[in-house]
């Protein structure tokens, strides 16, 4: 990741970047916490994108596990 012309070596990054426009963070957890939302918002800010999806696969119906951020 590059922030203010500084290359940051980090152990994690964006799970998926669709068409260089949509940041997708994938999870399989019982409940989405505030930290998971903060991660998506941070990725949006650092990647200069405006749309993000947080998808949690640990739900009975997948549409209930999708959150959109703009």
C-alpha positions in Angstrom: 0.0 0.0 0.0 1.3 3.5 -0.8 0.2 6.4 1.4 1.6 10.0 0.9 4.4 8.6 -1.3 5.4 6.2 1.4 5.3 2.5 0.7 3.7 0.7 3.7 4.5 -3.0 4.2 1.4 -4.5 5.7 0.2 -8.0 6.3 -3.3 -7.4 4.9 -4.9 -5.7 2.0 -8.0 -5.4 0.0 -9.6 -8.8 -0.6 -11.0 -7.9 -4.0 -10.9 -4.8 -6.2 -13.6 -5.1 -8.9 -12.9 -3.0 -12.1 -10.6 -0.7 -10.0 -13.8 0.8 -8.6 -15.4 -1.4 -5.9 -13.5 -2.5 -2.8 -14.8 -5.9 -1.5 -14.0 -7.2 1.9 -14.9 -10.9 2.6 -15.7 -12.3 6.0 -17.2 -15.4 7.5 -18.0 -14.4 11.1 -21.0 -14.5 13.3 -21.6 -10.8 13.5 -20.1 -7.7 11.8 -18.3 -5.5 14.3 -17.3 -1.8 14.1 -13.7 -2.8 13.3 -14.8 -4.6 10.1 -16.6 -1.5 8.9 -13.6 0.6 9.8 -11.4 -1.6 7.7 -13.6 -1.2 4.6 -13.8 2.6 5.1 -10.0 2.7 5.5 -9.5 0.7 2.3 -11.8 3.1 0.5 -10.0 6.1 1.6 -6.5 4.8 0.8 -7.5 3.4 -2.6 -9.4 6.6 -3.6 -12.5 4.6 -4.4 -16.0 5.5 -3.4 -17.9 2.2 -3.3 -17.2 -0.7 -1.0 -18.9 -4.0 -0.1 -18.6 -6.0 3.1 -19.8 -9.5 2.5 -20.3 -11.9 5.4 -20.8 -15.5 4.4 -21.8 -16.7 7.9 -25.5 -16.0 7.4 -28.4 -18.2 6.3 -29.3 -16.0 3.4 -26.4 -14.3 1.6 -28.3 -11.0 0.9 -28.5 -10.5 4.6 -24.8 -10.5 4.9 -24.0 -7.8 2.3 -23.4 -4.2 3.4 -22.6 -1.4 1.0 -20.5 1.7 1.8 -20.2 4.9 -0.2 
